[in-house]
Amino acid sequence: MKLPSWLTAVPPDPRVYGNLIQLCADSGYLAAGRQLHARLVTLSVVPSNFLASKLISLYSRTGRLHDARRVFDAIPQPSLFAWNAILIALSLHSPDPSAALRLFAGSGVSPDEVTVSALLKSLAASGPGLSPLVAGEIHALAFLRGLGADQFVSNGLITAYANAGDMRAARVVFDEMPHRDVVSWNSLISAYSRGGWYRECLELFHELVQARAGGGVQPNSVTVTSALHACAQLKAFDFGVDVLRIANDIRLDMDVAAWNSVLGFYAKCGRLQHARQLLERMPKKDAVSYSAMITGYMNSGHVDEGMDLFRQADAKGINTWNALISGLIQNGRQSGVLGLLHEMMGASILPNAATLSIIMPSLPLFSTLLGAKQAHGYVIRNDYVQSNNVVSALIDSYSKAGFLDIAKKIFELNENRSTFAWTSIISAVAAHGDVTEALALFNQMVSAGTRPDTVTFTVVLNACAHAGMVAEAREFFYSMQALFGISPVMEQYACMVSVLSRAGMLKDALELVNNMPFEPNAKVWGALFSGAAAAGDVELSRFVFDRLFVIEPKNTGNYVVMANLYSNAGKWEEAEIIRSMLWGVGLEKVPGCSWN
């Protein structure tokens, strides 16, 4: 058989070889690409920057990064084209997200927009463990090279800043972009949705809709999925319906992930009938579909319906099992969880990090030293020791078992301390009575560049309430918005009202309640009610009691406290009226008894 002339030509034609190697890379034909490489080696050809770049692409796409790196290292004088090839390869395919950053740091190469985009991909993949300062350094480099207005660079900067937790910097980059495509919008909308900035996510989606009306870009499935997730978290049903209407108007191509987001939105908003009807009509269902529906049932207290659907499901993954286990715990049915775990493992599905983070804080077994150690051993054997959720669960378990020193040691050994891990150790220390150390840990967390979330502030404010630290609590409360851009939600308002009420500052507490941006719930009024009752303020207690009567008319504790306040003040008729109200709603105080 006569070989084709391009294969036998000496010297070989680099353009032909390069195009063929690129074809092999695009098609995944590793063996054919290696044969071409071997032919070049046989002919003693040192690959040029052009050929080397094609070989780097071939090897990196087929999972042979070490071969790609060997090709790059063999280039006598790598050009920017070759540098970009290896940086792209590392940013897309390296198991070490920072490999491209480290290689570039010692290169001395003058970057272009492709270089910067590759570095930003690598930075984004590094996640929250990397400081926003690194994103800032690459941003400065892009600015100095005149690449600040490049669309691909700007999109990468948005994602990199957002993944590092600096949402304000991400928004500044977005606002300064002269031109935005759908990737630009999606980068920030999805970042807001993932990071818990749900209101900002919906506000930006509204801006996109307005821009679309003026001839701007169209949203796609990523946009809709992110917006629906935010709607689900905020229970913003009407806004979600508008999102679905827009998706229908533009005839959005809905894949399984998009349908799952709609299903999850309906379920989380409590529209279980709509969610179930959608589940039945979906052309294709996966384990996520069933997980979303089961979670919806469990969140609404329909445990039996969730169990029935789980048994009927024809697609079960670890997430489906986790949804069921979490739902049982949430609804006080912990007794069935261990049996379900045995059933899951019998189906050859082993507990993962999410399973452990669900069961460990909730089952009494893991609040003992033996149970905590058994779980810890499983974590080590299955290499979950760097999972932040699992680390948080271990801290919680050892703390509840009374071994705070072990909990601290686990925290110290955790290399990438997330907000979850910091919040867990702060909560554990505060629960053991050392509020001063808990607040010091919060300050260390902020100094380390980790952004606190609403749960962190709830823990810190609760600690201040129990310790009577009013000034410190006020400082933390008002810093939420001013320093971290976090709008206080109901939990934080309830904590702050509790702080003021416990300190006897009832007028300040009432003023805070009256100035809340939303209607206070039973937790907020209950905190003020407890403080007013403790101070013996009958007038304020009655004012608060009337509000609680509307919100939770079947809470017998409220009636008992109010009646006792009237009795202690010698207002017997008013006390009798409160007791008659208790009987009028079909309730009665359970009498005390002593068992011999």
HELIX and SHEET records of a PDB file:
HELIX    1   1 SER A    5  THR A    8  1                                   4    
HELIX    2   2 PRO A   14  SER A   27  1                                  14    
HELIX    3   3 LEU A   30  THR A   42  1                                  13    
HELIX    4   4 ASN A   49  ARG A   61  1                                  13    
HELIX    5   5 LEU A   65  ASP A   73  1                                   9    
HELIX    6   6 LEU A   80  HIS A   93  1                                  14    
HELIX    7   7 ALA A   99  ALA A  105  1                                   7    
HELIX    8   8 GLU A  113  ALA A  125  1                                  13    
HELIX    9   9 GLY A  127  GLY A  129  5                                   3    
HELIX   10  10 PRO A  132  LEU A  144  1                                  13    
HELIX   11  11 GLN A  151  ASN A  163  1                                  13    
HELIX   12  12 MET A  167  GLU A  176  1                                  10    
HELIX   13  13 VAL A  182  GLY A  195  1                                  14    
HELIX   14  14 TYR A  198  ALA A  213  1                                  16    
HELIX   15  15 SER A  221  LEU A  234  1                                  14    
HELIX   16  16 PHE A  237  ASP A  249  1                                  13    
HELIX   17  17 VAL A  256  LYS A  268  1                                  13    
HELIX   18  18 LEU A  272  ARG A  281  1                                  10    
HELIX   19  19 ALA A  287  ASN A  299  1                                  13    
HELIX   20  20 VAL A  303  GLN A  312  1                                  10    
HELIX   21  21 ILE A  318  GLN A  330  1                                  13    
HELIX   22  22 GLN A  334  GLY A  336  5                                   3    
HELIX   23  23 VAL A  337  GLY A  346  1                                  10    
HELIX   24  24 ALA A  353  ILE A  359  1                                   7    
HELIX   25  25 PRO A  364  SER A  367  5                                   4    
HELIX   26  26 LEU A  369  ARG A  381  1                                  13    
HELIX   27  27 ASN A  388  LYS A  400  1                                  13    
HELIX   28  28 LEU A  404  LEU A  413  1                                  10    
HELIX   29  29 THR A  419  ALA A  431  1                                  13    
HELIX   30  30 VAL A  435  SER A  447  1                                  13    
HELIX   31  31 THR A  454  ALA A  467  1                                  14    
HELIX   32  32 VAL A  470  PHE A  484  1                                  15    
HELIX   33  33 MET A  490  ARG A  502  1                                  13    
HELIX   34  34 LEU A  506  ASN A  514  1                                   9    
HELIX   35  35 ALA A  522  ALA A  535  1                                  14    
HELIX   36  36 VAL A  538  ILE A  551  1                                  14    
HELIX   37  37 THR A  556  ASN A  568  1                                  13    
HELIX   38  38 TRP A  572  GLY A  584  1                                  13    
END                                                                             
